[in-house]
Amino acid sequence: MSNEAEQIAQRRAKLDELIALGVDPYPHRFDRSTTIAAVVAEHGGTPGDVLEAEKPTVRIAGRVMGIRAFGKANFLVLSDGRSRLQAYIRADSVTERDFEVYRRLDFGDQIGLEGRLFRTKTHELTVWVARIAFLAKCLLPMPEKWHGLSDLETRYRQRYLDLAVNPDSRHVFETRARVVASFRRFLDARGFLEVETPMMQPIAGGALARPFVTHHNALDIPLYLRVAPELYLKRLTVGGLERVYEINRNFRNEGVSTQHNPEFTMLEFYEAYVDYEHLMQLTEALLSTVAEEATGRLAFAWRDETVSFAPPYRRLSLRPAAAEAATTRLGRAVSEADLRDPVTAASIARALGLEIETTEPPAAGRTALAIFEALWEDQLVQPTFVYDFPTEVSPLSKQRAGDPDTVERFELYAGGFEIANGFSELNDPAEQRRRFEAQLRARAAGDAEAHQMDEDYIRALEYGLPPTGGEGIGIDRLVMLLTGSTSIRDVILFPLMRPRLE
């Protein structure tokens, strides 16, 4: 019998012994007077003589995280996930049955305790136990600490274990919840309306991404899991909802990495009568507010650097920045005009060792974007707005006046990756149709991420979309930065994992 199997057998034997004692191992409820975290917060600094004089009593519950015995002195460590508190148990201070319950406790069991607070000779805050209530048996051995790749896998696959033994993990997800709540407060206070849009859609629209495909049996139609809520949110703006937002789950059938999970969460919002310049200013106020409300600070350790969300944020125009970096890398002059010419841009990309599209001539805008991403992304640790994108990679964005090859779009980078994408919304239905048709040609040429035609969305634009700015912010990636988590799996409670062969 393996060591783990032996431990499981011993735990099950103790469960049988508890039942033989007349203990209900899975009772319906336990009425606490307070939480362990609240006890520690209130009395963590209370001197021992004060506790002896006042004898405050508590009725608490939690998971057993430590068991020690020194002669007649028996100690437990109890945790509620936020804080830990020591408990002192003597055979002459509890009933005989309660002491028998104590003797059958295992690391990980759920129990309730009632008693008075005091400090031990080593000045540790402790509960002098008068009663013990058994609440649930932990039948499997609990891990005591994590180390190595195998434990990382366990953390992601069995998040309940991670949360039970790793307070830092709980802190990450509490921070995430505060981030989402702060987003809502900020937007609600500015007159935005929170809405919900379909997660199953007849057309996978709103982003250049490969969708997940499903089928509706009753209607006998194919459906796509949402890649973005954008087109539905803008339909609402057409309908007169001038400020709308959604905290949404998106699904993209693409790769998995430290920055990508097929299912992820975004904040997406739209405001009528504004452009991308307004959005950049709003984003600075939004992210600095959220960071401070969720964590109490604006600067965060990120790998070997510090990321500050204090405004203002740096700005880089995409083509000039790409040309500047290419000039430095190649040791010869590269101009913005070079990156607008398909043949010259392709030649520069090849000189840089980049893979480019095989179409002849390659699309200049896509090539310029590829050059920028290859030469700049890793350097964008501090929050940086990269703005004025090529039109051909931005099918839903409004073109700059006098420059049809460029749209009023920005991406916000921080920590070396994109965390937000915003633009002045294209509201000309004829131009939108031309853009969709160009995307269809790209799809026919083999681009699985190209946008599909959405006739109903064009119809909505024909009813009149006012000048509008729209933006999406990746909540998972933002939380990574605010908590110093280097993998997106660390900030998603249940990340997608490849099935493990047992």
RODREN-578428 format. One record per residue (C-alpha): x, y, z. Coordinates in Angstrom, 2 decimals, padded with zeros to 5 digits, always signed. Layout:
% residues N
{node {X Y Z}}
...
This chain:
% residues 502
{node {+000.00 +000.00 +000.00}}
{node {+001.39 +003.40 -000.99}}
{node {+001.91 +006.11 +001.60}}
{node {-000.98 +008.15 +000.20}}
{node {-003.29 +005.15 +000.15}}
{node {-002.34 +004.40 +003.75}}
{node {-003.12 +007.98 +004.79}}
{node {-006.51 +007.82 +003.06}}
{node {-007.29 +004.54 +004.83}}
{node {-006.37 +006.07 +008.19}}
{node {-008.56 +009.11 +007.55}}
{node {-011.52 +006.96 +006.59}}
{node {-010.99 +004.86 +009.73}}
{node {-011.10 +008.03 +011.83}}
{node {-014.33 +009.02 +010.08}}
{node {-015.85 +005.68 +011.07}}
{node {-014.66 +006.20 +014.65}}
{node {-016.30 +009.65 +014.76}}
{node {-019.56 +008.17 +013.59}}
{node {-019.26 +005.45 +016.27}}
{node {-018.90 +008.25 +018.85}}
{node {-022.26 +009.59 +017.72}}
{node {-020.76 +012.54 +015.82}}
{node {-022.54 +013.75 +012.67}}
{node {-019.52 +014.16 +010.36}}
{node {-021.39 +016.46 +007.95}}
{node {-023.78 +018.66 +010.02}}
{node {-026.16 +021.13 +008.38}}
{node {-024.86 +024.34 +009.94}}
{node {-022.60 +025.99 +012.48}}
{node {-023.39 +029.42 +013.88}}
{node {-020.23 +031.51 +014.16}}
{node {-020.02 +034.64 +016.25}}
{node {-017.19 +036.00 +014.09}}
{node {-014.49 +035.00 +011.63}}
{node {-010.89 +034.11 +012.32}}
{node {-009.75 +037.09 +010.24}}
{node {-011.94 +039.41 +012.32}}
{node {-010.57 +038.00 +015.58}}
{node {-007.00 +038.52 +014.42}}
{node {-007.78 +042.03 +013.18}}
{node {-009.51 +043.02 +016.44}}
{node {-007.26 +041.32 +018.99}}
{node {-003.96 +040.80 +017.18}}
{node {-002.44 +043.65 +019.18}}
{node {-004.34 +043.21 +022.45}}
{node {-001.95 +042.55 +025.38}}
{node {-002.31 +039.30 +027.32}}
{node {-003.26 +041.01 +030.61}}
{node {-006.13 +042.79 +028.89}}
{node {-007.38 +039.52 +027.42}}
{node {-007.16 +037.89 +030.87}}
{node {-009.19 +040.71 +032.37}}
{node {-011.84 +040.87 +029.66}}
{node {-011.92 +037.16 +028.69}}
{node {-013.51 +037.75 +025.26}}
{node {-015.23 +034.64 +023.93}}
{node {-015.43 +033.64 +020.28}}
{node {-017.23 +031.02 +018.23}}
{node {-015.23 +030.43 +015.06}}
{node {-014.86 +027.89 +012.27}}
{node {-012.20 +026.94 +009.76}}
{node {-009.84 +024.33 +008.39}}
{node {-007.26 +022.58 +010.58}}
{node {-003.84 +023.63 +009.29}}
{node {-001.68 +022.33 +012.12}}
{node {-001.83 +019.84 +015.01}}
{node {+000.74 +019.72 +017.85}}
{node {+000.81 +018.05 +021.26}}
{node {+003.13 +018.73 +024.22}}
{node {+002.14 +016.46 +027.09}}
{node {-001.27 +017.62 +028.30}}
{node {-001.10 +020.74 +026.12}}
{node {-002.62 +020.25 +022.68}}
{node {-002.63 +022.87 +019.95}}
{node {-004.44 +023.33 +016.66}}
{node {-003.96 +025.97 +014.00}}
{node {-007.24 +026.98 +012.37}}
{node {-007.57 +028.96 +009.12}}
{node {-010.49 +030.68 +007.41}}
{node {-008.44 +031.29 +004.27}}
{node {-007.49 +034.83 +005.23}}
{node {-005.94 +034.44 +008.68}}
{node {-004.79 +031.73 +011.05}}
{node {-005.43 +031.39 +014.77}}
{node {-004.03 +028.99 +017.32}}
{node {-006.31 +026.94 +019.58}}
{node {-005.36 +025.36 +022.93}}
{node {-007.10 +022.15 +023.99}}
{node {-006.86 +020.34 +027.35}}
{node {-008.67 +017.15 +028.29}}
{node {-009.93 +018.78 +031.49}}
{node {-011.33 +021.85 +029.65}}
{node {-013.64 +020.10 +027.19}}
{node {-016.08 +017.23 +027.38}}
{node {-014.79 +013.72 +027.04}}
{node {-016.48 +013.33 +023.67}}
{node {-015.02 +016.63 +022.40}}
{node {-011.54 +015.50 +023.38}}
{node {-012.10 +012.22 +021.55}}
{node {-013.12 +014.28 +018.52}}
{node {-009.87 +016.26 +018.85}}
{node {-007.87 +013.01 +018.94}}
{node {-009.36 +011.98 +015.59}}
{node {-008.68 +015.23 +013.76}}
{node {-006.54 +015.31 +010.65}}
{node {-004.77 +018.09 +008.83}}
{node {-007.44 +019.64 +006.57}}
{node {-010.55 +018.80 +008.60}}
{node {-013.23 +021.48 +008.98}}
{node {-014.20 +022.23 +012.59}}
{node {-015.86 +024.83 +014.77}}
{node {-014.51 +026.01 +018.11}}
{node {-015.88 +027.97 +021.06}}
{node {-013.70 +029.44 +023.79}}
{node {-012.01 +032.49 +025.27}}
{node {-009.01 +034.39 +023.95}}
{node {-005.70 +034.52 +025.79}}
{node {-001.99 +034.70 +025.08}}
{node {+000.40 +031.82 +025.62}}
{node {+003.78 +032.13 +027.34}}
{node {+005.23 +032.90 +023.92}}
{node {+002.60 +035.71 +023.59}}
{node {+000.72 +034.06 +020.71}}
{node {-002.96 +034.92 +020.43}}
{node {-004.84 +031.69 +021.16}}
{node {-008.34 +030.34 +021.81}}
{node {-008.71 +028.35 +025.06}}
{node {-011.20 +025.83 +023.72}}
{node {-014.33 +024.92 +025.65}}
{node {-016.27 +023.18 +022.85}}
{node {-015.43 +021.48 +019.55}}
{node {-017.85 +020.93 +016.68}}
{node {-016.87 +018.61 +013.84}}
{node {-017.99 +020.04 +010.46}}
{node {-016.45 +018.00 +007.61}}
{node {-013.82 +015.28 +007.17}}
{node {-010.88 +015.83 +004.84}}
{node {-010.53 +012.35 +003.38}}
{node {-007.56 +013.10 +001.10}}
{node {-004.10 +014.21 +002.29}}
{node {-003.62 +017.98 +002.07}}
{node {-000.48 +019.42 +000.46}}
{node {+001.48 +021.56 +002.89}}
{node {+003.33 +023.70 +000.34}}
{node {+003.85 +024.02 -003.37}}
{node {+007.10 +023.51 -005.24}}
{node {+008.02 +022.58 -008.79}}
{node {+006.06 +022.20 -012.03}}
{node {+003.88 +019.32 -010.83}}
{node {+002.51 +021.47 -008.03}}
{node {+001.81 +024.34 -010.44}}
{node {-000.26 +021.89 -012.45}}
{node {-002.13 +020.88 -009.30}}
{node {-002.77 +024.52 -008.39}}
{node {-004.49 +025.13 -011.73}}
{node {-006.34 +021.82 -011.92}}
{node {-007.45 +021.78 -008.27}}
{node {-007.86 +025.45 -007.42}}
{node {-009.74 +024.52 -004.25}}
{node {-006.50 +023.07 -002.87}}
{node {-004.52 +026.10 -003.97}}
{node {-006.91 +028.44 -002.17}}
{node {-006.98 +026.24 +000.93}}
{node {-003.22 +026.25 +001.53}}
{node {-001.92 +029.30 -000.35}}
{node {-003.01 +032.70 +001.07}}
{node {-001.21 +034.51 -001.77}}
{node {-003.51 +032.85 -004.30}}
{node {-006.59 +033.97 -002.39}}
{node {-005.18 +037.51 -002.33}}
{node {-004.88 +037.48 -006.14}}
{node {-008.55 +036.64 -006.60}}
{node {-009.72 +039.06 -003.95}}
{node {-007.75 +041.75 -005.82}}
{node {-009.39 +040.65 -009.05}}
{node {-012.84 +041.03 -007.49}}
{node {-011.96 +044.53 -006.28}}
{node {-010.75 +045.44 -009.79}}
{node {-014.09 +044.43 -011.32}}
{node {-016.05 +046.27 -008.63}}
{node {-013.94 +049.39 -009.16}}
{node {-014.54 +049.29 -012.93}}
{node {-018.26 +049.24 -012.26}}
{node {-018.14 +052.12 -009.76}}
{node {-016.07 +054.28 -012.11}}
{node {-018.34 +053.78 -015.12}}
{node {-021.62 +053.87 -013.19}}
{node {-020.60 +057.21 -011.66}}
{node {-020.12 +058.61 -015.17}}
{node {-023.53 +057.62 -016.46}}
{node {-022.64 +054.35 -018.18}}
{node {-025.26 +051.59 -018.25}}
{node {-024.19 +048.00 -017.69}}
{node {-025.76 +045.64 -020.24}}
{node {-025.56 +042.04 -021.40}}
{node {-025.12 +040.83 -024.98}}
{node {-025.35 +037.31 -026.48}}
{node {-022.57 +034.83 -025.81}}
{node {-023.80 +032.62 -028.69}}
{node {-023.89 +034.55 -031.95}}
{node {-024.81 +033.68 -035.54}}
{node {-021.74 +035.63 -036.76}}
{node {-018.40 +035.72 -034.96}}
{node {-017.85 +039.47 -035.07}}
{node {-016.17 +042.31 -033.25}}
{node {-012.57 +041.05 -033.42}}
{node {-010.12 +039.33 -035.73}}
{node {-010.06 +035.93 -034.06}}
{node {-010.74 +032.25 -034.69}}
{node {-014.05 +031.33 -032.99}}
{node {-015.40 +028.25 -031.27}}
{node {-018.27 +026.73 -033.27}}
{node {-021.37 +025.07 -031.85}}
{node {-024.81 +024.11 -033.12}}
{node {-028.32 +024.93 -031.96}}
{node {-030.41 +021.76 -032.39}}
{node {-033.91 +023.27 -032.16}}
{node {-033.21 +025.99 -034.73}}
{node {-030.75 +023.80 -036.68}}
{node {-028.26 +026.63 -037.13}}
{node {-024.54 +026.98 -036.45}}
{node {-023.57 +029.41 -033.70}}
{node {-020.29 +030.87 -032.51}}
{node {-019.15 +031.54 -028.99}}
{node {-018.58 +035.27 -028.63}}
{node {-015.14 +036.54 -029.64}}
{node {-016.15 +040.10 -028.63}}
{node {-019.39 +041.94 -027.73}}
{node {-018.48 +044.97 -029.84}}
{node {-021.04 +044.84 -032.63}}
{node {-023.94 +044.28 -030.22}}
{node {-022.85 +047.08 -027.92}}
{node {-022.68 +049.48 -030.88}}
{node {-026.16 +048.39 -031.94}}
{node {-027.28 +049.64 -028.52}}
{node {-025.58 +052.98 -029.16}}
{node {-027.50 +053.21 -032.44}}
{node {-030.61 +052.64 -030.33}}
{node {-029.85 +055.66 -028.15}}
{node {-027.96 +054.13 -025.22}}
{node {-025.18 +056.69 -025.35}}
{node {-022.91 +055.13 -022.69}}
{node {-022.89 +051.36 -022.29}}
{node {-020.49 +048.77 -020.93}}
{node {-020.26 +045.04 -020.40}}
{node {-017.92 +042.95 -018.30}}
{node {-017.88 +039.99 -020.62}}
{node {-016.47 +036.54 -021.17}}
{node {-014.96 +036.03 -024.62}}
{node {-013.91 +032.80 -026.31}}
{node {-011.19 +032.54 -028.94}}
{node {-010.10 +029.23 -030.41}}
{node {-006.43 +030.09 -030.43}}
{node {-003.19 +029.25 -028.66}}
{node {-002.53 +028.97 -024.94}}
{node {+000.38 +030.85 -023.38}}
{node {+001.31 +032.83 -020.27}}
{node {-000.72 +035.70 -021.77}}
{node {-003.52 +033.80 -023.53}}
{node {-006.38 +031.61 -022.31}}
{node {-009.14 +030.52 -024.73}}
{node {-011.75 +031.89 -022.29}}
{node {-011.00 +035.32 -020.90}}
{node {-012.68 +038.39 -019.39}}
{node {-012.83 +041.91 -020.78}}
{node {-014.41 +045.20 -019.94}}
{node {-015.81 +046.75 -023.11}}
{node {-017.45 +050.18 -023.14}}
{node {-018.80 +052.67 -025.68}}
{node {-019.50 +056.39 -025.42}}
{node {-021.31 +058.47 -028.02}}
{node {-019.97 +061.82 -029.29}}
{node {-016.31 +061.17 -028.39}}
{node {-013.22 +059.95 -030.25}}
{node {-010.11 +057.93 -029.46}}
{node {-008.35 +060.96 -027.96}}
{node {-011.07 +061.22 -025.32}}
{node {-010.78 +057.49 -024.67}}
{node {-007.04 +057.73 -023.99}}
{node {-007.64 +060.43 -021.40}}
{node {-010.51 +058.43 -019.86}}
{node {-008.35 +055.29 -019.77}}
{node {-005.64 +057.06 -017.77}}
{node {-008.21 +058.14 -015.20}}
{node {-009.91 +054.73 -015.20}}
{node {-006.81 +052.56 -014.73}}
{node {-005.16 +054.80 -012.15}}
{node {-008.41 +054.85 -010.15}}
{node {-008.93 +051.08 -010.38}}
{node {-005.32 +050.30 -009.45}}
{node {-005.45 +052.50 -006.37}}
{node {-008.89 +051.35 -005.23}}
{node {-008.08 +047.66 -005.70}}
{node {-004.58 +047.67 -004.19}}
{node {-003.99 +051.00 -002.46}}
{node {-001.11 +051.96 -004.74}}
{node {-000.17 +052.91 -008.31}}
{node {+003.27 +051.27 -008.69}}
{node {+003.79 +047.51 -008.98}}
{node {+006.79 +045.23 -009.14}}
{node {+006.85 +043.48 -012.49}}
{node {+009.65 +041.00 -013.10}}
{node {+012.79 +043.14 -012.58}}
{node {+011.06 +046.50 -013.05}}
{node {+008.33 +048.66 -011.57}}
{node {+005.20 +049.52 -013.54}}
{node {+003.42 +052.74 -012.58}}
{node {-000.17 +053.49 -013.57}}
{node {+000.14 +057.14 -012.58}}
{node {-000.86 +059.36 -015.56}}
{node {+000.12 +060.60 -018.04}}
{node {+001.06 +057.57 -020.16}}
{node {+003.63 +057.57 -022.94}}
{node {+002.38 +057.78 -026.54}}
{node {+003.90 +056.27 -029.70}}
{node {+002.57 +056.59 -033.25}}
{node {+002.84 +053.11 -034.74}}
{node {+004.52 +053.64 -038.12}}
{node {+007.05 +056.30 -036.99}}
{node {+007.96 +054.16 -033.99}}
{node {+008.37 +051.06 -036.17}}
{node {+010.52 +053.02 -038.63}}
{node {+012.70 +054.37 -035.81}}
{node {+013.29 +050.91 -034.34}}
{node {+014.00 +049.40 -037.78}}
{node {+016.52 +052.18 -038.49}}
{node {+018.33 +051.38 -035.26}}
{node {+018.26 +047.63 -035.84}}
{node {+019.36 +047.71 -039.51}}
{node {+021.79 +050.60 -039.29}}
{node {+020.22 +052.35 -042.26}}
{node {+017.45 +054.89 -042.62}}
{node {+013.89 +053.54 -042.66}}
{node {+011.07 +056.06 -043.06}}
{node {+007.36 +055.98 -042.34}}
{node {+006.82 +056.21 -046.11}}
{node {+008.84 +053.01 -046.54}}
{node {+006.38 +051.20 -044.27}}
{node {+003.43 +052.40 -046.35}}
{node {+004.84 +050.84 -049.54}}
{node {+004.06 +047.10 -049.72}}
{node {+007.24 +046.03 -051.52}}
{node {+009.61 +048.19 -049.47}}
{node {+007.95 +047.22 -046.18}}
{node {+008.24 +043.53 -047.10}}
{node {+011.93 +043.98 -047.91}}
{node {+012.54 +045.66 -044.53}}
{node {+010.71 +042.86 -042.72}}
{node {+012.82 +040.22 -044.46}}
{node {+015.99 +042.12 -043.56}}
{node {+014.84 +042.00 -039.94}}
{node {+014.33 +038.24 -040.18}}
{node {+010.54 +038.43 -039.82}}
{node {+008.05 +036.10 -041.46}}
{node {+005.58 +038.01 -043.62}}
{node {+002.45 +037.25 -045.62}}
{node {+002.94 +035.32 -048.83}}
{node {+000.51 +037.50 -050.85}}
{node {+002.14 +039.55 -053.60}}
{node {+002.66 +042.27 -052.77}}
{node {+002.30 +041.71 -049.02}}
{node {-000.12 +044.03 -047.23}}
{node {+001.93 +047.01 -046.07}}
{node {-000.18 +047.69 -043.00}}
{node {+000.14 +044.14 -041.67}}
{node {+003.87 +044.24 -042.32}}
{node {+004.28 +047.56 -040.47}}
{node {+002.34 +046.14 -037.52}}
{node {+004.50 +042.99 -037.50}}
{node {+007.67 +045.11 -037.47}}
{node {+006.37 +047.23 -034.60}}
{node {+005.36 +044.23 -032.50}}
{node {+008.69 +042.47 -033.08}}
{node {+010.84 +045.50 -032.22}}
{node {+008.82 +047.33 -029.58}}
{node {+006.51 +045.08 -027.54}}
{node {+009.07 +043.83 -025.01}}
{node {+010.20 +047.39 -024.33}}
{node {+006.74 +048.72 -023.47}}
{node {+006.86 +048.02 -019.75}}
{node {+005.45 +051.36 -018.61}}
{node {+001.88 +052.08 -019.77}}
{node {+002.16 +053.27 -023.38}}
{node {-000.50 +054.19 -025.92}}
{node {+000.45 +052.97 -029.39}}
{node {-001.84 +054.86 -031.76}}
{node {-002.75 +055.39 -035.43}}
{node {-002.92 +051.84 -036.79}}
{node {-003.01 +050.76 -040.44}}
{node {-006.53 +050.59 -041.81}}
{node {-006.19 +047.06 -043.16}}
{node {-005.71 +045.58 -039.65}}
{node {-008.56 +047.61 -038.15}}
{node {-011.81 +046.79 -039.97}}
{node {-014.08 +048.51 -037.42}}
{node {-012.12 +051.73 -036.83}}
{node {-012.66 +055.20 -038.31}}
{node {-010.02 +056.54 -040.71}}
{node {-008.04 +059.67 -039.96}}
{node {-009.14 +062.72 -041.91}}
{node {-006.97 +062.99 -045.02}}
{node {-005.20 +059.65 -044.42}}
{node {-007.32 +056.70 -045.59}}
{node {-004.51 +054.20 -044.82}}
{node {-004.59 +055.05 -041.09}}
{node {-007.35 +054.72 -038.48}}
{node {-007.91 +056.46 -035.16}}
{node {-007.07 +053.45 -033.04}}
{node {-004.81 +052.80 -030.07}}
{node {-003.57 +049.85 -028.08}}
{node {-002.38 +050.33 -024.51}}
{node {+000.67 +048.29 -023.57}}
{node {+002.07 +047.67 -020.09}}
{node {+004.41 +045.00 -018.79}}
{node {+005.39 +044.20 -022.38}}
{node {+001.93 +043.17 -023.62}}
{node {-001.35 +044.70 -024.77}}
{node {-003.97 +045.34 -022.10}}
{node {-006.44 +047.61 -023.96}}
{node {-007.64 +048.36 -027.48}}
{node {-009.75 +051.39 -028.38}}
{node {-010.74 +053.48 -031.35}}
{node {-013.02 +056.00 -032.93}}
{node {-015.78 +053.78 -034.29}}
{node {-016.37 +053.49 -038.01}}
{node {-019.95 +054.71 -038.52}}
{node {-020.12 +055.02 -042.33}}
{node {-022.13 +051.97 -043.49}}
{node {-020.76 +052.07 -047.03}}
{node {-017.17 +052.12 -045.82}}
{node {-017.96 +049.38 -043.28}}
{node {-019.27 +047.20 -046.08}}
{node {-016.08 +047.79 -048.09}}
{node {-014.00 +046.81 -045.02}}
{node {-016.02 +043.63 -044.47}}
{node {-015.65 +042.72 -048.15}}
{node {-011.87 +043.15 -047.85}}
{node {-011.96 +040.84 -044.84}}
{node {-013.94 +038.28 -046.85}}
{node {-011.24 +038.34 -049.53}}
{node {-008.62 +037.75 -046.83}}
{node {-010.70 +034.87 -045.48}}
{node {-010.96 +033.35 -048.95}}
{node {-007.16 +033.62 -049.20}}
{node {-006.80 +031.53 -046.04}}
{node {-006.98 +034.00 -043.13}}
{node {-009.10 +032.08 -040.59}}
{node {-009.20 +035.12 -038.28}}
{node {-010.59 +037.55 -040.87}}
{node {-013.90 +039.19 -040.02}}
{node {-017.14 +037.86 -041.47}}
{node {-019.81 +039.92 -043.20}}
{node {-022.54 +041.12 -040.81}}
{node {-025.45 +042.47 -042.83}}
{node {-027.56 +043.28 -039.78}}
{node {-024.76 +045.35 -038.25}}
{node {-024.46 +047.34 -041.49}}
{node {-028.24 +047.79 -041.41}}
{node {-027.92 +049.17 -037.89}}
{node {-025.29 +051.66 -039.09}}
{node {-027.66 +052.74 -041.83}}
{node {-030.02 +053.96 -039.11}}
{node {-027.22 +056.22 -037.90}}
{node {-024.47 +055.59 -035.34}}
{node {-023.34 +058.92 -033.87}}
{node {-019.61 +059.64 -033.52}}
{node {-018.58 +057.07 -030.91}}
{node {-015.50 +055.89 -029.08}}
{node {-015.20 +052.27 -027.95}}
{node {-012.64 +050.34 -025.95}}
{node {-011.90 +046.90 -024.55}}
{node {-009.65 +046.29 -021.53}}
{node {-008.33 +042.83 -020.70}}
{node {-009.16 +042.24 -017.05}}
{node {-007.04 +039.09 -016.74}}
{node {-003.89 +040.82 -018.00}}
{node {-004.49 +043.90 -015.88}}
{node {-004.81 +041.74 -012.77}}
{node {-001.56 +040.01 -013.72}}
{node {+000.20 +043.38 -013.53}}
{node {-001.51 +044.47 -010.31}}
{node {-000.62 +041.23 -008.52}}
{node {+002.78 +040.45 -010.04}}
{node {+001.43 +037.23 -011.60}}
{node {+003.54 +036.20 -014.58}}
{node {+001.03 +033.72 -016.02}}
{node {-002.58 +034.37 -016.95}}
{node {-003.42 +031.02 -015.35}}
{node {-002.52 +032.53 -011.98}}
{node {-005.38 +035.04 -012.24}}
{node {-008.10 +032.77 -013.69}}
{node {-009.72 +030.57 -011.09}}
{node {-010.23 +027.63 -013.45}}
{node {-007.99 +027.99 -016.52}}
{node {-008.44 +025.59 -019.42}}
{node {-006.11 +022.60 -019.06}}
{node {-005.33 +019.66 -021.29}}
{node {-007.04 +016.54 -019.84}}
{node {-004.62 +014.57 -017.72}}
{node {-004.30 +010.86 -018.36}}
{node {-004.83 +009.11 -015.02}}
